[in-house]
Amino acid sequence: MSKVILSVDDSPSMRQSIKLTLAVRGYRIIEAVDGLDGLDKAQQQPVDLVITDLNMPRMGGLEFIDALRQLPDYKGVPILFVTTETDEALRARAREAGATGWLTKPFAPEVLLKVVRRLLE
């Protein structure tokens, strides 16, 4: 059975890029347009990995991670933070919230695939 990945990003092109990169490798991708949508979808179906952006309307990435980590089923699910931000304080805050990894945009598809494989091992 293929691993299920929740991709949370308000940019349709970024969600499409993530989906194209990972779906052809056999991963099943569920897309969400912001943190609230991601939280709703995460509660509808368990996922093996979450990939989330930082800056999104309604609920941003940090708030999304905080809320997701409150759900018993998501205490140990890896969360990959994908953003254009490079600030170390923000990285520390993301780790405190429960992010497992960090990837800076833009990124090469091969880099995303390598990080996802590592997080799902």
TORVEXNU-821630 format. One record per residue: x, y, z of N, C-alpha, C in turn. Coordinates in steps of 0.2 Angstrom, whole numbers, plus 5000, padded with zeros to 4 digits. Layout:
% residues N
XYZXYZXYZ;...
% end
This chain:
% residues 121
500449945000500050005000500450065000;500350114996500750174995500650225001;501150255003501150305008500750365006;500350395011499950455010500250515012;500250565008500650625010500050685009;500050725015499650785015500050845013;499850875007500250935005499850995006;500051045011499651105013500051165011;499751195006500051255003499551294999;499551365000499051404997499251414989;499751404987500051404980499851344976;499351354971499151294967499751264963;500251314961500851284958501251244962;501351264968501751224973501451164975;500851164976500451094977500551054971;500451074965500551034959501251014958;501751054960502451034959502650974964;502350984970502450924975502150864973;501450874970501150814968501450774962;501650814957501950784951502650754953;503050784958503650754960503550684964;503050684968502950624973502450574970;501950594966501450544964501750494959;502150514955502450474950502950424953;503150434960503550384963503150344968;502450344967502050304970501650324976;501850384978501550414984500850444982;500350434987499650464986499650534990;499450584986499450654988498750674989;498650704995498050744997498250814998;497850854994498050924994497550974999;497851025002497451065006497751135004;497251185004497451255002497651305008;497551275014497851315020497851275026;498051295032498051255038497351235040;496851275040496251245042495951195037;496051195031495851145026496351085027;496951095029497451035030497251005037;497051035042496751005048496150965047;495750995043495050955042495250895038;495650895033495850835029496250785033;496650805037497050765041496550725046;496050755048495550715053495150675049;495050685042494650635038494950575036;495650575036496050515034496750525036;496950465039497650475042498150475036;498650515038499250515033499850495036;500350485032501050455034501550515034;501450575031501850625031501450695029;501650745032501350815031501850855028;501750895022502150945020501751005020;502051055024501651125024502051185023;501751235020502051295019501951335026;502251395026502251435032501651495031;501751535026501251585026500751575021;500151565025499451545021498951585025;498351595021497851635024497451585029;497051615033496651585038496951545043;497451505042497851475047498551455043;499051485046499751475043500051415046;500651395043500951335045501151325052;501351375056501551365063500951345067;500351385066499751365069499451295067;499551285061499351215058499751165062;500351165062500751115066500551115073;500451165076500251165083499651125084;499151145080498451115080498551035079;498951025073498950955071499350905077;499850935080500150895085499750885092;499150925092498650905097498250845096;498250825090497850765088498250705090;497950655094498250595096498650555090;498250555084498550515078499150555075;499250615077499750655073500350665078;500450635084500950655088501650635085;501650575081502350555079502350555071;501850585068501950595060502450645058;502850625054503350675052503050735048;503250795049503050855046503650895043;503550905037504050945033503851015032;504251065034504051135033504451155027;504051185022504351205016504151275015;504651315015504551395015505151425011;504951495010505551535007505951565013;505651565019506051595025506651555026;507151585029507751555031507951575038;507551615041507751635048507851585053;508351585057508551525062508051525067;507751585069507351595075506651555073;506451565066505851535064505951465063;506551435061506651365061506651335068;506851375073506851345080506051345082;505751395080504951395082504651335079;504851325072504451265069504651205072;505251195074505451135078505051125085;505051185088504651185094503951165093;503651185088502951165086502851095084;503451065082503350995080503550975073;503851025069504151015063504750965063;504750915059505250865058505850885054;505650925048506150945044505951005041;506451035037506451105034506751105027;506351125022506551135015506451205013;506951235010506851305008506651305000;506151344999505951354992506451404989;506551404982506351344978506851284979;506651224977507051164978506951124972;507451084971507451034966507050974967;506650944963506250894964506550834967;507250824965507650764968507750774975;507850844977507950854984507350844989;506750864986506150844989506050774990;506150734985506050664985506550634990;507150654990507650624995507450635002;507250705004506950715011506350675013;505850675008505250635009505450565011;505850535007506050465008506450455015;506850505017507150495023506650505029;506150545028505650555034505250495034;505150465029504650405029504950335031;505650335032505950275033505850255040;
% end
